[in-house]
Amino acid sequence: MDCWSILGIQKTQNKQHISSAFEAFVNSHEATEHEQIQTLRRAQALALQYADFTSTETQFSALLDKVLSEPVKRQNNEYWAPVLSALHQLESIEIDRTRAYVFAMFINHFDDKDVAIEGRLVPQDIVQQFSETYNWEFNRPSLSQFFVEEKIEVVLNYSVISSPSSLNKRDSLQPIFSKRTLFLNIGLGLFIFGVYWMYKQSNEPPPSIEAPAPISFDTNLLACNKVISAEPTEDFNTCLEFAKNGNMAAQKRMVWAYSRAGDYLDWQEVFNWLKVTQRYEQKAKILSFAVMHFMGNTPELKEMGERGLTRLVNQNQANANVVLGTMYALNTNVLPQSSNPLWLFERAYTKDPNVLAPIDLSTIFANGYLSKPQPEKAKSILQDTAEKYFPNGTNNVAWFLSTLDQNTIADPSFAIGLAKQVVEDPKYATTHTYVDTLAATYAANGQFDLAIATQQEAIGHVKNLEISDENKEKLVSEFTARLTMYKEQTKVVETTLHKDKTVFFETLQKHTLNRLLNSFYQNITAPKPELKPEQ
């Protein structure tokens, strides 16, 4: 029974009518037991959610109900096409508002005994698309406020489709996940985005939150820390057993281990473990669809993977925006383009600037990769970053602009102004890295006398650091090398602004996918023993 049948009223958006129906039942002899009252409360909560629906949400629920309630239509993909199209056009806030109500519609569908007996259930792949768009598994705690656990389990179990077995195990993704960009390769990987771009809002490390210690800890789980590939060593087999038994840390290590380049790379296994971990790890969904698209050896799998990424884009998942945007920019999509890639990149940056760094977005605008060159737009992105993330962001923007091979984004004086803002703050006046940046901005503007004097000051600050002699010697050597360049009337060049479009987007795609994969590499630590008070 749906919420309206339970409350004994017609579908309505009149909240007073809904509340009155609930109170009437509770006060009647028909609702005396606790379980009955709980059922009524859940029905009232769902009905009140419906009362808040916008016209778009009301129309969508009506469209879904029309197909779901008719046996012939609900088993025909042609009738589902407009429903799925409407589903994928819902905004994030609309998805949040309709999540529980739509889930209730599927629960009612599975509760219908005639449907089950006749074998006229909704196709499993349709339910899976709804489950992925609404992220039902991840939102299970909120769903439990409206439904009993047994009914939730029925829908979620039906929505899980077994892993496809037609993924290329080793070859297809090699251009995407190259050996040079994998996590353990020394000195490479993220160097394009990170030597000086340290995206932090303060110099202080984030506060650590200590999780409560488990009741017991099996030290054999620490074998996972020694797993560096899927080679069937004793440590790998131990970790694999923990993963099979449901240990989340071990399951994540399996994702990472099977994705390592070499003899034991197996993308089918990567996909299998991603399907397991996506129940509690959002990033696994994006990766599983990416693996299907890039590794699938049939057009159907590639299309299924791209559709999945598109659904996550409709939920405004920042990483999905970047992956799909790079596919469109590189023309590697197999489905018709559904969004402007430039809009996808801006959307990703707005949602999370750690997913798409401001230097990357400004590079896209400065080069006009997806439109005409827009240097002013590129400058405004960097200026916004400098203002929001003082002093590190301010310093990093100044360094980026002053060490470009050809700075067509802003006048050199702009970078000088940013660097001065930092070092003129008494708290940062003697910070060697910030003074070093100011010297580089002077050199980029051709003011080499100022660059020399400022760099000598920076070297003096390094010598005053309380660090090991070895590290101090390395820093002095690095800073002195730049001082020599300034004496030779030469600026520092670290970044090429005008890169080839294909190279840029391929690099961005590799970086995004590898960063997601490497997030599954997590060291496991044994909990500290609890200190007992002295007797």
Residue, then its C-alpha position, 0 to 999 in steps of 0.5 A: m500500500d502507498c502512503w495515500s492508501i494508508l492515510g485513507i486520502q487522495k493524493t494531495q499537496n495540502k499539508q493540513h489535509i495530510s496532518s488531519a488524516f494522520e491525527a484522525f487515524v491515530n485518535s481512532h480505534e484503528a491505530t492502537e498498536h505501536e507498529q500501526i502508529q509507526t506505519l502511519r508516521r512513515a506514510q505521513a512523512l512521505a506525504l508531506q515530502y510530496a506536498d513540498f514537490t515543485s511542478t517538475e518533481t510532481q510531473f516526474s513522479a506522475l510520469l514514473d507512476k504511469v509506467l510503473s503501474e502498467p505491466v506492458k509499459r514497465q517491461n518495455n524500454e521504449y516506455w522507460a526512455p522518457v522517464l529516464s530522460a526526465l530522471h537524468q535532468l533532475e537537479s541535485i536538490e530535486i533528487d534529494r527531495t524526491r529520493a524517498y518518495v520514488f523509493a516508496m514507489f518501487i517498494n510498492h511495486f515489489d510488494d505487489k504479489d500479483v506482479a511477482i507471481e506474473g513475473r512482470l517486475v521492472p527490468q533490473d537495469i532500470v532499477q539500477q539506474f534509479s538506484e545509482t542516480y538517487n544513490w540509495e545505498f549511500n543514503r540508506p540511513s535516511l531511507s530507514q526513517f521511512f521504511v522497514e529494513e526488510k523492504i529496503e533490502v528487497v529493492l537494493n538487492y534487486s538493483v545490483i547487477s552482477s559484474p560484466s565479464s567482458l572487460n579487457k583485462r590489461d590492454s585498453l586502459q594503458p594509455i589512460f593509466s600509464k605506468r608513468t602516472l601510477f602512485l609509486n613511481i618516484g618523482l612523477g605522477l602529480f608533478i604537473f599540478g603540484v610542486y608549488w601548488m599546495y592547496k591549503q588554507s593555512n600552514e597548520p595541519p588539519p585537526s586529527i579526529e581519533a576514531p574509537a578503537p575497535i573491540s578487537f584488532d587482528t594484526n594479520l590485517l597489517a599484511c595489506n600494508k605490504v601489498i604493492s601489486a596483485e602478485p599472489t604473495e603470502d601478504f596479498n593472499t592474507c589481505l585478499e581473505f580479509a577483503k572477501n570477509g568484508n573488511m573495507a580497508a582490505q577491499k580498498r587495497m584490492v582495488w589499488a593492487y589490481s590496478r598496478a601496471g605490470d604482470y598482475l594488472d587486471w581491470q576485471e578484478v579492479f571493476n569487481w572490487l569497485k562494485v563492492t566498495q561503492r556501497y560505502e565509497q563514492k569515488a568507486k562509482i565514478l571509477s567503475f563507470a570509467v573502467m567500463h567506458f575505457m576498458g569495455n571491449t564491447p560498444e554496449l559496455k562503453e556506452m553503459g559506462e558513459r551513461g553512468l558517468t552522465r548520471l553522476v554529472n547530473q548529480n554534480q559529482a565534481n570528478a565525474n564532471v572532469v572525466l566526462g568533460t575531458m572525454y568531450a574535449l578529446n572527442t572520445n565519447v560514444l554517446p551524443q554530447s549532452s553538455n558543454p565541456l567548458w560548463l562541466f569544467e567550471r561546474a567541477y571547479t565551483k563544486d570542489p577546486n581540489v578536483l579541478a585546480p584553478i591553474d588548470l581552469s585558467t589554462i583552459f580559458a587562457n588558451g581558448y581550448l573550448s572557446k576563444p581565448q579569454p585571458e581576463k577570465a583566466k586572471s579572474i579565476l586566479q585572483d579569486t583563488a588568491e583572495k580566498y586562500f591567503p597566504n598559500g593560494t596567494n603565493n602559489v598564484a604569484w609563483f605560477l604567473s611569474t614562472l610561466d614561459q609566456n604570461t598572456i594572462a596578466d601583467p607581471s605587476f599583478a604577480i608582484g602585487l600578490a607576492k607583496q601582499v604576503v610578505e608585507d604581512p608581519k606573520y609571513a615576512t620572514t617565510h623563505t618560500y614567500v620571499d623566494t616567490l617575491a624575488a621570482t616576480y621581480a625577475a619576471n618583470g625584468q627588475f633583476d636588481l630587486a630580484i637579486a636583493t630579495q633572493q639573498e634575503a630569502i637565502g638568509h631566512v633559509k639559513n635561520l631555519e631549524i632543520s637538519d643540515e642536509n635539508k638546509e644544504k639542499l634548500v640553500s643550493e636550490f635558492t642559490a641556483r635561482l640567485t645565479m639566474y637573476k645575476e645572469q638576467t634570466k627569469v625562472v621558467e617552470t610551466t608552459l602555458h600554451k600546451d597542445k590541447t590534446v596533451f593537456f586534456e589527456t594529462l588532466q584525464k590521467h591525473t583525475l583517474n589516477r588520483l581517484l585510484n590512489s585514494f584507495y591506497q591507505n595504510i592500516t594502523a593498529p589502534k593504540p592500546e587503551l591506557k588504564p588508570e593506575q590503581 
